[in-house]
Amino acid sequence: MAHHYHNFTNLDIDKLFEEHTISEIIGIENLLDIEIERKRIELRGMVGDRYKDVLTAWDAIKSMKNVSEDIVKNIQNIIDKCEFLIAGTVDEEEPVVHVVTSNIIQERTIIVEIRLAMAIKSQIWIALDEENFSKAAQLYLLAQHIHIGLQLLNKEILDRLPILKRMKTDIDILRHRILKKTKEKLQTVELSVEETSSNLNVLMLLEQYDNNTELINIFIELRKAALNMVINGMHSSVRAQLTAMLRCLITTIHLLHECFISYDNGDSGLIWQELKSIVCENALPTLSKVVLPPTPLLIYIPELVKNYRPKWNNENKTFSVDQVSTIITNWLKETSEATERGLKKSLELITNVKGLHIIREEAFKIELPANWETMCININLPNGFNVWFYFFQSLITNRVKELMLKKLTKGSLEVYDNISKTLAENVKLERTEKDLRWYIWKEDENDVSKHEDKHIGLSMKTKGYSSKILILCTDLDNMYLELLEDLSLYLYGKEYKSVKDIKLLESESNSCSKHVDRHELEEYLKLECVNNCNKLTLFLENFFTLEEENEIYITKSLICARFLQALSELCPNFKRCCSCNGYTNEWDKIVNDFDQSSIRFWKNWVRNCVIQGEGVTKELQHINPLDMLHMLPKWENFEIQEQTDEKVFKSQIKLPSQPSLCLQKIFSEINNQINVIIPHTLPKQIHLQFIEEQTNLILQQYETLSNLSLNQTQALQFLFDVKYLTALCISRENVSLVTKSQSICDKFRSQIDPFDLDVFYSYLQTNIKMAVLQSQVILGCLLPSMGQLSSLGILEKNKEHENEPSVLAISIPSTVSWFPLLPVTAPIQKVTQASSITHNTYKDVNARSTDINKKANSVSSVRSGAAAFFGAMTNDWFS
């Protein structure tokens, strides 16, 4: 039954004893033993195959361990037996004094010196491991001294001791290793004065420099190497690299002063103080620093070895500033160059000014030695010398400038791209900048903004800035906002939250020396802002060099003109950059440049309007009888009377009371041109130029007419037209146009009968004033200035209105304009010789009279009608 059990791992012991007899169970047990043995054999075979090398190595290591232990025991036994024999010999020979010969003493001296040299060599290795290089150097010199002493003994004895040659080689190797380790230690970034002095003394003792300058040159070269190791080493960040460099340079200056010039306010550096304790006659012998082996042979150590101290040949144990001045100057120059080269690529890894601010903050956390200023004076460093400002500040400042320029350049390219896209897209739309009435006069739910600083709604509509202009201004202002946010911490130590923080930033004093480059960077920022503005205007102007002057050209010109106007108003962060130090001179220049460039773009529109007006004004030349029927408005009838001794003669005359219909059409076209562009948003210069150009164009046509042969009716109408044009659109300061107008009027007057002209002229002048008075309601945008009509007497204050609370403020005559260039309803005015006009001006039935009583009644009736009209408006509209 037992042989049926092949899977022994899953046996149920309780069930096994229940189902089988004892003999069967014994059989199963035997099978289990066989299976276990088989598994053991398989495991040994597998281990032997897979880990054969490991087992072999283990056996070899175990054997080596046993052999090593045996060797150590045997050597110890030999040493113990030798010491016993030597001690026994001494004890036996002590009573016999004459047996100790000079040869025996010499041999014993050689033995003890060899043992001493071997002990010194091992202790030099221990000192190297402990980085006690001064002790190692002194022990090395002692070993050299022992070796030289052995060489002076009998050559035959030395030839029988080849160990001495081996010792010489080992000692030379130790010298090289001591120097190497010492120089490596001196290249550490930060060192204590004691360690440095001790290590420099190692160089002095081992190298035996002829003068002190050599030592300081070696020290400077080692510190240069330390700096290069920092520069070329692996660092977690640029901040870690720069702070390590800063610590290295501060340490160098500190060590130079304390080790060479004056330590602890003493007369000499620590080097000379320590060296004196090693080489002076009162110094402890070098042998006192050796742990001697326990042997009776120590009594045979020669006195020259026992009393040995290192020698220093240079008697000058001080160091003067004169010796270090040239060295320091060269070190400053070379270190500056090395620092600049070393940090060039590292600083390129910093992509924002905040990173440079963090580096500077970390650097200023490094504490300077307590007597730093005294050190700098003693070493003959420049006045107020600071490692950060001398070696690093200019590099950081230049990097800030590079980052500023990079941000401005990148942002400007994006702005240029947005401008190009806007110009390309806007000309394809039906609602363009050429006619803004769709935007200005359309109500929107966002017209009233809840936020003061929000550039939306009515505040923008009143200035004529469409959403396209606002987006472009926002893009440009955001570029400067990002720059200010990046610069704020570095320049002012505060986060730049919004424009409201400007006063806070400006009021902060520059007491902290770490902000020493603030003024320089602010000036650079302003300079780059000016350059960017010049590039922007140049970009916009060059954008039109290849454009044909068509409708699209004019639309683009208007976009650029309004954009340049809006920049000076809607870009507070831009303004902050241009006046960051509190002076607005640069900003004023920029605004002036923008205005001038904007004017140039506006002139494109003016030129286009004049070209369009040329075709309309040529219609004035159509003066044949049929055209004149369509040109002349109905004239007004006047009744005049002449008093004689016998009777009163009455007669009627006809005079023009309105400009010719053709001129009215021209004015309508001109008015429409300026209205679609939103006249109150025009620059004053452009507005005047527009009026002057259009007026000059019309005058040229009338000048041509004045040279023709005209009848009296034509001459009177054209005289009325020119005087009407002059009174409405030509300012008295414009001498050329006034002179031209006067010359044309004189020619027209010359073609009118002098007697008739003398009778008609006063009435003609009155009609001209009344026509201008009526025209200002619709053609107010064509007035060159608010004082244009003052000479006509229409701006005299009507005192009766002061007691009329129902009269609108804008309807009261005033020399101050609330809404310039807007067609405002004109109030009733006092007009000389024109007050008697009735509401039916052009009807013969109600002819006007020159009677004074009639004039008074007419004026009072009109005033009553006006008061009633405005009173009704107050009650109905504003209640």
Rosetta blueprint (number, residue, H / E / L):
1 M L
2 A H
3 H H
4 H H
5 Y L
6 H L
7 N L
8 F H
9 T H
10 N H
11 L L
12 D L
13 I H
14 D H
15 K H
16 L H
17 F H
18 E H
19 E H
20 H L
21 T L
22 I H
23 S H
24 E H
25 I H
26 I H
27 G H
28 I H
29 E H
30 N H
31 L H
32 L H
33 D H
34 I H
35 E H
36 I H
37 E H
38 R H
39 K H
40 R H
41 I H
42 E H
43 L H
44 R H
45 G H
46 M H
47 V H
48 G H
49 D H
50 R H
51 Y L
52 K H
53 D H
54 V H
55 L H
56 T H
57 A H
58 W H
59 D H
60 A H
61 I H
62 K H
63 S H
64 M H
65 K H
66 N H
67 V H
68 S H
69 E H
70 D H
71 I H
72 V H
73 K H
74 N H
75 I H
76 Q H
77 N H
78 I H
79 I H
80 D H
81 K H
82 C H
83 E H
84 F H
85 L H
86 I H
87 A H
88 G H
89 T H
90 V H
91 D H
92 E H
93 E H
94 E L
95 P L
96 V L
97 V H
98 H H
99 V H
100 V L
101 T L
102 S H
103 N H
104 I H
105 I H
106 Q H
107 E H
108 R H
109 T H
110 I H
111 I H
112 V H
113 E H
114 I H
115 R H
116 L H
117 A H
118 M H
119 A H
120 I H
121 K H
122 S H
123 Q H
124 I H
125 W H
126 I H
127 A H
128 L H
129 D H
130 E L
131 E L
132 N L
133 F H
134 S H
135 K H
136 A H
137 A H
138 Q H
139 L H
140 Y H
141 L H
142 L H
143 A H
144 Q H
145 H H
146 I H
147 H H
148 I H
149 G H
150 L H
151 Q H
152 L L
153 L L
154 N L
155 K H
156 E H
157 I H
158 L H
159 D H
160 R L
161 L L
162 P L
163 I H
164 L H
165 K H
166 R H
167 M H
168 K H
169 T H
170 D H
171 I H
172 D H
173 I H
174 L H
175 R H
176 H H
177 R H
178 I H
179 L H
180 K H
181 K H
182 T H
183 K H
184 E H
185 K H
186 L H
187 Q L
188 T L
189 V L
190 E L
191 L L
192 S L
193 V H
194 E H
195 E H
196 T H
197 S H
198 S H
199 N H
200 L H
201 N H
202 V H
203 L H
204 M H
205 L H
206 L H
207 E H
208 Q L
209 Y L
210 D L
211 N L
212 N H
213 T H
214 E H
215 L H
216 I H
217 N H
218 I H
219 F H
220 I H
221 E H
222 L H
223 R H
224 K H
225 A H
226 A H
227 L H
228 N H
229 M H
230 V H
231 I H
232 N H
233 G L
234 M L
235 H L
236 S L
237 S L
238 V H
239 R H
240 A H
241 Q H
242 L H
243 T H
244 A H
245 M H
246 L H
247 R H
248 C H
249 L H
250 I H
251 T H
252 T H
253 I H
254 H H
255 L H
256 L H
257 H H
258 E H
259 C H
260 F H
261 I H
262 S L
263 Y L
264 D L
265 N L
266 G L
267 D L
268 S L
269 G L
270 L H
271 I H
272 W H
273 Q H
274 E H
275 L H
276 K H
277 S H
278 I H
279 V H
280 C L
281 E L
282 N L
283 A L
284 L L
285 P L
286 T H
287 L H
288 S H
289 K H
290 V L
291 V L
292 L L
293 P L
294 P L
295 T L
296 P H
297 L H
298 L H
299 I H
300 Y H
301 I L
302 P L
303 E H
304 L H
305 V H
306 K H
307 N L
308 Y L
309 R L
310 P L
311 K L
312 W L
313 N L
314 N L
315 E L
316 N L
317 K L
318 T L
319 F L
320 S L
321 V H
322 D H
323 Q H
324 V H
325 S H
326 T H
327 I H
328 I H
329 T H
330 N H
331 W H
332 L H
333 K H
334 E H
335 T H
336 S H
337 E H
338 A H
339 T H
340 E H
341 R H
342 G H
343 L H
344 K H
345 K H
346 S H
347 L H
348 E H
349 L L
350 I L
351 T L
352 N L
353 V H
354 K H
355 G H
356 L H
357 H H
358 I H
359 I H
360 R H
361 E H
362 E H
363 A H
364 F H
365 K L
366 I L
367 E L
368 L L
369 P L
370 A L
371 N L
372 W H
373 E H
374 T H
375 M H
376 C H
377 I H
378 N H
379 I L
380 N L
381 L L
382 P L
383 N L
384 G L
385 F L
386 N L
387 V H
388 W H
389 F H
390 Y H
391 F H
392 F H
393 Q H
394 S H
395 L H
396 I H
397 T H
398 N H
399 R H
400 V H
401 K H
402 E H
403 L H
404 M H
405 L H
406 K H
407 K H
408 L H
409 T H
410 K H
411 G H
412 S H
413 L H
414 E H
415 V H
416 Y H
417 D H
418 N H
419 I H
420 S H
421 K H
422 T H
423 L H
424 A H
425 E H
426 N H
427 V L
428 K L
429 L L
430 E L
431 R L
432 T L
433 E L
434 K L
435 D L
436 L L
437 R H
438 W H
439 Y H
440 I H
441 W L
442 K L
443 E L
444 D L
445 E L
446 N L
447 D L
448 V L
449 S L
450 K L
451 H L
452 E L
453 D L
454 K L
455 H L
456 I L
457 G L
458 L H
459 S H
460 M H
461 K H
462 T L
463 K L
464 G L
465 Y L
466 S L
467 S H
468 K H
469 I H
470 L H
471 I H
472 L H
473 C H
474 T H
475 D H
476 L H
477 D H
478 N H
479 M H
480 Y H
481 L H
482 E H
483 L H
484 L H
485 E H
486 D H
487 L H
488 S H
489 L H
490 Y H
491 L H
492 Y H
493 G L
494 K L
495 E L
496 Y L
497 K L
498 S L
499 V H
500 K H
501 D H
502 I H
503 K H
504 L H
505 L H
506 E H
507 S H
508 E L
509 S L
510 N L
511 S L
512 C L
513 S H
514 K H
515 H H
516 V L
517 D L
518 R H
519 H H
520 E H
521 L H
522 E H
523 E H
524 Y H
525 L H
526 K H
527 L H
528 E H
529 C H
530 V H
531 N H
532 N H
533 C H
534 N H
535 K H
536 L H
537 T H
538 L H
539 F H
540 L H
541 E H
542 N H
543 F L
544 F L
545 T L
546 L L
547 E L
548 E L
549 E L
550 N L
551 E H
552 I H
553 Y H
554 I H
555 T H
556 K H
557 S H
558 L H
559 I H
560 C H
561 A H
562 R H
563 F H
564 L H
565 Q H
566 A H
567 L H
568 S H
569 E H
570 L H
571 C L
572 P H
573 N H
574 F H
575 K H
576 R H
577 C H
578 C H
579 S L
580 C L
581 N L
582 G L
583 Y L
584 T L
585 N H
586 E H
587 W H
588 D H
589 K H
590 I H
591 V H
592 N H
593 D H
594 F H
595 D H
596 Q H
597 S H
598 S H
599 I H
600 R H
601 F H
602 W H
603 K H
604 N H
605 W H
606 V H
607 R H
608 N H
609 C H
610 V H
611 I H
612 Q H
613 G H
614 E H
615 G H
616 V H
617 T H
618 K H
619 E H
620 L H
621 Q H
622 H L
623 I L
624 N L
625 P H
626 L H
627 D H
628 M H
629 L H
630 H H
631 M H
632 L L
633 P L
634 K L
635 W L
636 E E
637 N E
638 F E
639 E E
640 I E
641 Q E
642 E E
643 Q E
644 T L
645 D L
646 E L
647 K L
648 V E
649 F E
650 K E
651 S E
652 Q E
653 I E
654 K E
655 L E
656 P L
657 S L
658 Q L
659 P L
660 S L
661 L H
662 C H
663 L H
664 Q H
665 K H
666 I H
667 F H
668 S H
669 E H
670 I H
671 N H
672 N H
673 Q H
674 I H
675 N H
676 V H
677 I L
678 I L
679 P H
680 H H
681 T H
682 L L
683 P L
684 K H
685 Q H
686 I H
687 H H
688 L H
689 Q H
690 F H
691 I H
692 E H
693 E H
694 Q H
695 T H
696 N H
697 L H
698 I H
699 L H
700 Q H
701 Q H
702 Y H
703 E H
704 T H
705 L H
706 S H
707 N L
708 L L
709 S L
710 L L
711 N L
712 Q H
713 T H
714 Q H
715 A H
716 L H
717 Q H
718 F H
719 L H
720 F H
721 D H
722 V H
723 K H
724 Y H
725 L H
726 T H
727 A H
728 L H
729 C H
730 I L
731 S L
732 R L
733 E L
734 N L
735 V H
736 S H
737 L H
738 V H
739 T H
740 K H
741 S H
742 Q H
743 S H
744 I H
745 C H
746 D H
747 K H
748 F H
749 R H
750 S H
751 Q L
752 I L
753 D L
754 P H
755 F H
756 D H
757 L H
758 D H
759 V H
760 F H
761 Y H
762 S H
763 Y H
764 L H
765 Q H
766 T H
767 N H
768 I H
769 K H
770 M H
771 A H
772 V H
773 L H
774 Q H
775 S H
776 Q H
777 V H
778 I H
779 L H
780 G H
781 C H
782 L H
783 L L
784 P L
785 S L
786 M L
787 G L
788 Q L
789 L L
790 S H
791 S H
792 L H
793 G L
794 I L
795 L L
796 E L
797 K L
798 N L
799 K H
800 E H
801 H H
802 E H
803 N H
804 E L
805 P L
806 S L
807 V L
808 L L
809 A H
810 I H
811 S H
812 I L
813 P L
814 S L
815 T L
816 V L
817 S L
818 W L
819 F L
820 P L
821 L L
822 L L
823 P L
824 V L
825 T L
826 A L
827 P L
828 I L
829 Q L
830 K L
831 V L
832 T L
833 Q L
834 A L
835 S L
836 S L
837 I L
838 T L
839 H L
840 N L
841 T L
842 Y L
843 K L
844 D L
845 V L
846 N L
847 A L
848 R E
849 S L
850 T L
851 D L
852 I H
853 N H
854 K H
855 K H
856 A H
857 N H
858 S H
859 V H
860 S H
861 S H
862 V H
863 R H
864 S H
865 G H
866 A H
867 A H
868 A H
869 F H
870 F H
871 G H
872 A H
873 M H
874 T H
875 N H
876 D H
877 W H
878 F L
879 S L
